[in-house]
Amino acid sequence: MKKIASFTIDHTILTKGMYTSRIDGDCVTYDIRTKLPNREPVMENGAIHTLEHLFATFVRNSDIKDSVIYFGPMGCRTGFYFIVRDCVSAQTAIETTKKAFAYCRDFEGKIPGATEKECGNYRDHDLVGAKGIAEDMIKVLAGWTTENLEYPTAD
């Protein structure tokens, strides 16, 4: 079988940030890398789950809501995939991601969709952990531009 594209990225040099992972037809997948792969502890499940609820709620209520396909965690627990239609410019995707992380960092109250009726694992949430990841990513993405969307390569 052919190796899938995400396994061709050199994870030994991959840094935290936001990258264009792939473009499939009119869908653009962004790799939002929150942890240094294999070099720092991965995200905890409760924090991932809460961040997913908060980030997804924000973007599905944002100016690009009709172009959002998906937001969810990577199995390796070092980041998230954010998939949007290609009518969303790369700069808008970056700005929306920054705003979503600010929303997550500043969130207070009941986590959206975190009741037994709404969620398949409603007990496993960590708002403090999610806020910590969001705070870190706000710093990482400060000044991030479309030129930063390319994966780093060993030159």
C-alpha positions in Angstrom: 0.0 0.0 0.0 1.0 3.6 -0.6 2.2 5.6 2.4 -0.4 8.2 3.3 0.7 11.9 3.1 0.7 12.6 6.8 3.3 9.8 7.4 5.7 11.5 5.0 6.1 14.6 7.2 9.4 14.6 9.2 8.1 14.5 12.7 11.6 14.8 14.1 11.7 18.5 13.0 8.0 19.4 13.1 7.3 22.3 15.4 4.2 23.6 17.0 2.1 25.7 14.6 -0.5 25.5 11.8 0.3 23.9 8.5 -1.5 23.0 5.3 -1.7 19.3 5.6 -3.5 18.5 2.3 -5.9 19.8 -0.3 -8.6 17.4 -1.5 -10.9 18.9 -4.1 -12.5 21.9 -2.4 -11.4 20.9 1.1 -8.3 22.1 2.8 -7.0 20.3 5.9 -4.9 22.2 8.4 -2.6 20.5 10.8 -2.8 22.5 14.1 0.2 21.1 15.9 0.0 21.7 19.7 2.8 19.6 20.9 6.3 18.7 19.6 6.0 15.2 18.3 8.0 12.6 20.4 9.7 15.5 22.2 7.2 16.5 24.8 4.3 14.9 26.6 1.1 14.6 24.5 -2.2 16.3 25.3 -4.3 14.6 27.9 -7.7 13.1 26.8 -9.9 15.4 28.9 -8.2 18.5 27.7 -8.4 17.3 24.0 -12.1 16.6 24.4 -12.9 20.0 26.0 -10.8 21.9 23.4 -12.6 20.0 20.7 -16.0 21.0 22.1 -15.0 24.6 22.5 -13.1 25.1 19.3 -15.7 23.4 17.2 -18.5 25.4 18.8 -16.7 28.6 18.1 -15.9 27.9 14.4 -19.3 26.5 13.7 -20.7 29.9 14.9 -18.1 32.1 13.2 -18.1 34.0 10.0 -16.9 30.8 8.2 -19.4 28.5 9.8 -20.9 27.4 6.4 -17.4 26.3 5.2 -16.3 24.3 8.3 -16.2 20.6 7.6 -14.4 19.2 10.7 -12.3 20.0 13.7 -10.9 17.1 15.8 -7.9 15.5 17.4 -5.1 13.5 15.9 -4.7 10.0 17.2 -1.2 10.7 18.3 -2.5 13.5 20.6 -0.1 16.1 19.3 -2.6 18.2 17.5 -5.8 18.7 15.7 -7.1 18.7 12.1 -9.2 21.6 11.0 -10.9 21.1 7.6 -12.6 23.9 5.7 -13.8 24.5 2.2 -11.2 26.3 -0.1 -13.4 29.4 -0.3 -11.9 30.2 3.1 -8.6 32.0 2.5 -5.5 30.7 4.3 -5.2 34.0 6.1 -8.8 33.8 7.2 -8.2 30.2 8.4 -5.3 31.4 10.5 -7.2 34.3 12.0 -10.2 32.2 12.8 -7.9 29.6 14.5 -6.4 32.4 16.6 -9.8 33.7 17.6 -11.0 30.2 18.4 -8.0 29.6 20.7 -8.7 32.9 22.4 -12.3 31.9 22.9 -11.1 28.6 24.4 -8.6 30.3 26.7 -11.2 32.8 28.0 -14.1 30.4 28.2 -16.1 30.3 31.5 -19.1 28.3 32.3 -20.6 25.0 31.2 -18.8 23.3 28.3 -21.1 23.2 25.3 -22.4 19.8 24.4 -21.0 18.2 27.6 -24.1 16.5 29.0 -24.9 12.8 29.1 -27.6 13.4 26.4 -25.3 15.4 24.1 -21.9 13.6 24.4 -20.8 10.0 24.3 -18.1 10.6 27.0 -19.5 13.6 28.9 -17.5 12.9 32.1 -14.1 13.2 30.5 -13.5 16.9 30.2 -10.7 19.2 31.5 -11.3 22.9 31.0 -8.1 23.9 32.8 -6.1 21.7 30.5 -7.9 23.0 27.4 -7.3 26.6 28.5 -3.6 25.8 28.9 -3.2 24.4 25.4 -5.2 27.3 24.0 -2.9 29.8 25.8 0.2 28.2 24.5 -1.2 28.1 20.9 -2.1 31.8 21.0 1.6 32.5 21.7 2.8 30.0 19.0 0.5 31.5 16.4 1.3 35.2 17.2 2.5 36.6 13.9 1.7 33.4 12.0 1.3 34.1 8.3 0.4 32.1 5.2 4.1 31.7 4.6 4.3 29.7 7.8 1.7 27.2 6.6 4.4 25.0 4.9 5.8 22.1 6.9 9.4 22.5 7.9 11.9 20.6 5.9 15.5 19.5 6.7 17.4 21.5 4.1 
